[in-house]
Amino acid sequence: MRFTTYLNNGVARLAVVDGDSLIDLNSADQRIPSDLRVALKAGVELQTRAREVVASATPRIKLSSVTFAPLVPEPGKTVCLGLNYFDHAKEGGRDKPEYPWFFFRGASSLIAHGDAGVAPLVSSKFDYEAELAVVIGQKVPRHTKEADALQYVFGYSCFNDMSVRDYQKRTPQWTIGKNFDATGGFGPVLVTADELPPGAVGLKIQGRLNGEVMQDANTSDMIFSVAETIALLADVLTLEPGDVIVMGTPAGVGQARTPPVWMKDGDTFEVEIERIGTLSNPIASEHK
C-alpha cells in the first residue's frame, strides 16, 4: 500500500494512493488523523482503514494535480547515517565505520517532492545524496534486538540528503552542513513494509543530476542494515511512531568527483528507488 502527504489550501493532509490518484483519508473517514505521524502515534490501523476507503466510492484526486508536502511534515526525530555504503566511505577516504555516523536533521530542512532545494548564498558547495528513508510505525522498545527490529517499520520512502559541504566540514559534527533550510527532499510516497523485501534490501537506488546518472547502487550495499540500525539506536533512545531514519548514500556524490560537481540554480536532482518511486527536486538559488 502507498501513502502520501499533499497540500490542501496550504495544509498538509495524509492520503492513500490508488493508482494515479489519491484519496484524502481524513475527508473519507474522520477517525483517521490528517497527519501521518499523528495517525501512527494514535495507533490507527492505517492499512485496514485505507483499504476500506479505497473500496468505497470516495472521490479521487489526480496525483498529477496536487502539490506535495514532506511525507512526514514534522517528524519527532529524523536520524541520518553518514558513510553507510562501502564505496561511499572509500571515495571519502575513510575505512568502513565500526559504528554508524549518526546525525540529526530538523523539520525546517525538509521539503516535498517538486519543491526547490535551495542552494545557499553562503556556499557554492551544494551536493546531492540519494538515500532510503525509513518511517517508524510503532514505538521501538529500548534494547530491541536486530532480529526483532523490522516489525516496528511502517514503510519506506525516498530522501535527498542535500549537503553544504564546506559548512559540513567546519566542525567535527556534520549537523550544521545538513540543516540548511530547504535541503532535505522527502517523498513523494511511502510504500508499506509488507510490499517490499525485509529491510528494503536488494533494491536498486539511483541518483540523477539533470538526467545523468551520478549514483547507481543497491540497498544491499549498505554497511549497517535497517534492522541493525534500529537495534543500535534502541540501545540509546526511544524510537517513536513517525520518527524517520535516513540510511545514507552510495558512492558518486559531487564532492568526490574530479573536478567536483556542485548543484546550482536550474538543476534538477532525482532519487529513484526500485519499487518505491522517484523523488524529484529542482534547485534554486537562495534570495535575500
N, C-alpha and C positions, 0 to 999 in steps of 0.2 A: 504494500500500500504506500501511496505517496501523499505527503502533506506539503503545504507551502504557507507562507505568510505574505499577504498583499496589503496594499493601502486602499482604504475606502474613506473618501473625504479626509485624507491625511492621517487616518487612524489605522494602525496595524491590526490585521484580522487573520485568524487562523482558518485555513481552508483545506479540504481534501481535494486531491487532483483526480479527475475522472477523464481519462483520455486527453483531449486537447482543451478541456475545460476545468473549471474549479467550482466547488460549492462552498459557500461561507457556512461554516459549521454552526456557529452561534445563531445565525439567522435561521438555520434549518432546525436547530434543536437548542433551546435556550439553556439546557442543562450543561452544555459544553462551553466552557470559557472561551473567549475570543483570542486568548494569548496561549501559545504553546507551552511556555514554562508554567503558567498558572494551571493549565489543564493537567499537566503531568504531576505537579505538586499536589493537586486535589485528588489524584488517584483515578481520574476519569479513564474508563476503558475506551481509549480513543479509537482503536481499530474497530471494535464492536459497534460503537456509536456511528462511526464514519461509514461502515458498511450499510447500516440501516438508512443513513441519509442518502447514500448513493443509490440504494434500491428504491427510494421514493421518487416522487415527481418534482422534487425541489428544483427551482430554476438554476441553470448553469451560467457561468460567466466564462467567456473565451479567455484562455491564458494569454493569447496574443494581445488582448486589450487592456491588461492590468499593469499597474505599477507595483513592483515587488518591494517588500521590506526585508531586512535581515531575517533569516529563518527563525532564530530566537532573538527578538529585538533587544532584550536586556537579560542576558544570561546571568545567573548568580555568580558564576565563575567561568572564565574562559582560560583554560590551561593549555599552553602550547609547548611543543617539543622542538628543540633545535638538534641538528646533526643526527636525524633518526634514519637516514638512509646511508648505506655503506659508501656509495660513490660520492654522495654529497659531503660526507665527513672528509673523504680523501681529497676532493677538489678544494676543500677549505684548509688543507694542510694539517688535518688532525687525524688521530687514530680513532678507532671505534670507542665511543664513550662507554665507560663501565656503569654509568648511571645516567638516566636521561637529563638533558639540559633543559630544565623546565623554566618557563617564564609565563607571566600573565598578560592578557590583553583586557583593556577596558571597553565598556559598551560604546563609548563615544568614538571608538576607532572603527566600528562596524558599519558596513554599507551593504546594500542589496545587489542582487543581480541587476545589471543595467545601470546602476549608479556609477558615477565617475569616481575612480580612485584619484586622490588629489596629490599631485607632485608638489612638494612643499617649496615655499620661497627660499628657505634657508639651506637647501641642499639640491644638488643635481644627481645624487647617487641613489636613485629611486629604483628598487629592484622588485622582482616578482618571485613568488614561491607557490607552486601548485601543491595543494595539500588535501588530505582526507579529514573531514570533521566528524566527530562522534558526539551524539546527543544522548545524555544520560536520562533514562526514563524512570528509574526508581532510586531511592536512597541507597547508597552503597555502604554497607556496614564497615566500620573500621576493621582493618586487618583481614579483609576479604582475600581469599586465595585466588591465584590466577585461574585455576580450574573452574571457579565459580563466578568469575567476573563478568562474563558476557551476558548473563541473564539480566543485568541491570542496564543494558544498552537499549534505547528505544529505536535509534536509527542512525543513518549516515548521510552526510551531505558533502558539498564541495566548499573549499576555502582557498582564498588567495591571501597569503600572509605577506602583504607588501611591506617592504623594509627600507628604511632610510639608513643606508649602510654606514655613512660617516658618523651619524649620531649613535647607531648601534655600537660602534667601536669606541665611543668616547669614555665608556665605563666598562668594568668587567661584567656588569649586569646588562642584559640586552633590552631591558624594558623600554628605555627611552626611545630607541630606534624602531620599536614595534608598536608604538601607541600614538603616532600622529593621527589626527582626525582624518576620517575617511580613507583608511588604508587597509581595512580588513574585509574583503569581499566574502559574502557568506550566503550560500543558497544555490539555485533558486528553490530546490525541492529537497525534502528529506525522504529517503527510502527506508522503510522499516526493516529492522534487523532480520526478520524472518524471510525476507525476499533475497537476501544476499548470503554468501558463504560466511561461516562463523568468523567474526572479527574482520569482515570485509577483506579477507585475504585472497590473493590471486586476481585482483582487478587491475586492469591497465589504467595508469594515471598519466596524463599528458598536460603540459603547459605550452600554450602557443602565443607568440607575440606577433600581432599583425598577420596571423595566419601561418607563420613559420614555427615549426616545432622546435622548442627550446629545451623541453624536459620530456622524457619518454621513459617510463619505468613501470614497475608493477608493485602493488602494495605488499607483495610477498618479500620485497627487498627491504622492508622496514627492519631496523635493528631491534627495537622494542615493539612487540605486537600490541594490539589494543588491549587484550586481556592482561598482559604483563604490566602495561602502563597503568591500568585501573588498579591492579593489585599494589603496585608501588605507591601510587597516590593514596590508596586506602590505608597504608601504614602511617600516613602523615595527617590526612584531613578527611572530612566527610564530603563525599560527592553527593550532590542532591539532584532531584529531578530538574531538568532544564539546564544543568551545567553542560559545558561544551569542552571537549578535548580536541585539539588540533594537532595532527600526528606527524608533522614535519614534512620536509620537501626533498625530492630526489635531486640528483646532480643536474647541472645545466643552468644554474642561476647566472644572472648577468654579471655579478662581481667576479666570478671565476673565469670569465671568458677573456680572450686576448684579441683585440682590446675589449675592455668591459663594455657591456651593453646595459644602458640605463633606460628606464621608461620615461617618456616625455609626453607633453601635450599632443593630443591627436592619435596616440597609440591606442591599441585595444589588446587586452590580455584575456585569454580564455583558459579555464581549468576544466578539463573533461575527465571524468572517472567512469569507467565501464559500468554499465547497469545502474548508474546513479544519475548522470546527466552532465550538463555543461553550464558553468558559471562564466559570464562574460562581463567585463568592466572596461569601459573606455577610460582613458587617462586625460586629466585636465590640469592645467597649471593653477596653483593657488593664487587668488587675487586678494589684495588688501581690502 
